[in-house]
């Protein structure tokens, strides 16, 4: 498994585990912001939504926008 495949897998697992949260995408975004290394976040932002669940893709999109000051 490549690094990006592992990151996609991890993001999808986090999304599955937080699916019952009131705001699942927000919870996933918060988890990734708090616990992922900046290099991991950079790779997943560059990768885009391919292979991500809808919740994980939304979370990554939110984080990327926040990082870019949008």
ABEGO torsion letter per residue (X at the ends): XBAAAAAAAAAAAAAAAAAABABAAAAAAAAAAAABBAAAAAAAAAAEABGBBAAAAAAAAAAAAAAAGX
